Amino acid sequence: MLREQGITSEAELRRAADGPRHPGPRMPRGPGRVPRYAELHCLSAFSFLRGASEPAELVERAYELGYEALALTDECSLAGVVRAHAQL
């Protein structure tokens, strides 16, 4: 995928990463649509001594960044998922 965008070296990748932080318009939702990016390892304050942010803050920040998906992977508890879902 990176080669299709003309990125073939680490230096080009770093330059591309310095571009705009917001990924642009959101993809249409629906069957068969795949999010462009999903954070798959995200710990909230409910993972004792591992995460610091409240679930609502994580959801808000993910929305600001244009994420269409976020996997809240707290350890030993599902409590953060409830609060994250309530933020939607």
C-alpha positions in Angstrom: 0.0 0.0 0.0 2.8 2.4 0.8 4.6 1.7 -2.5 1.3 2.5 -4.3 1.5 6.0 -2.7 5.1 6.4 -3.9 6.6 5.8 -0.4 9.6 3.5 -0.9 12.1 4.5 1.9 12.0 5.2 5.6 12.9 8.9 4.9 9.9 9.3 2.6 7.7 7.6 5.2 8.9 10.0 7.9 8.2 13.0 5.6 4.7 11.7 4.8 4.1 11.3 8.6 4.8 15.0 9.1 1.8 15.8 6.9 -1.7 16.7 8.2 -2.7 14.8 11.3 -6.4 14.5 10.4 -6.9 11.8 7.8 -9.5 13.8 5.9 -13.1 13.0 5.1 -14.6 10.0 6.7 -15.3 6.9 4.7 -19.0 6.1 4.1 -20.2 3.5 6.5 -22.0 0.3 5.5 -21.6 -3.3 4.6 -18.2 -4.1 3.1 -16.5 -0.9 4.3 -13.3 -1.3 6.2 -12.0 1.5 8.5 -8.7 3.1 7.2 -7.2 2.8 10.6 -8.1 1.2 13.9 -6.0 1.4 17.1 -6.0 -2.2 18.3 -4.1 -1.8 21.6 -5.6 1.0 23.7 -5.6 0.8 27.5 -7.7 3.2 29.7 -7.3 4.1 33.3 -9.2 0.8 34.1 -6.0 -1.1 33.3 -4.3 -0.5 36.7 -0.8 1.1 36.4 -0.9 0.7 32.6 -3.3 3.2 31.2 -3.9 6.8 32.2 -6.8 8.2 30.1 -10.5 7.9 30.9 -12.4 5.9 28.2 -14.5 9.0 27.3 -11.3 10.9 26.6 -10.0 8.1 24.3 -13.2 8.0 22.3 -13.2 11.8 22.0 -9.6 11.9 20.8 -10.1 9.0 18.4 -13.0 11.0 16.9 -10.9 14.1 16.6 -8.2 12.1 14.7 -10.9 10.7 12.3 -10.7 7.1 13.5 -13.7 5.1 12.6 -12.9 2.3 15.1 -11.1 1.9 18.4 -10.4 -1.3 20.3 -10.3 -0.6 24.0 -8.3 -3.5 25.3 -8.2 -3.0 29.1 -6.8 -5.9 31.1 -8.9 -7.9 33.7 -12.0 -5.6 33.3 -14.7 -4.6 30.9 -15.6 -1.4 32.8 -13.8 0.9 30.4 -15.9 -0.4 27.5 -19.1 0.6 29.2 -18.0 4.2 29.7 -16.5 4.4 26.2 -19.7 3.2 24.7 -21.7 5.7 26.7 -19.5 8.5 25.2 -20.8 7.6 21.7 
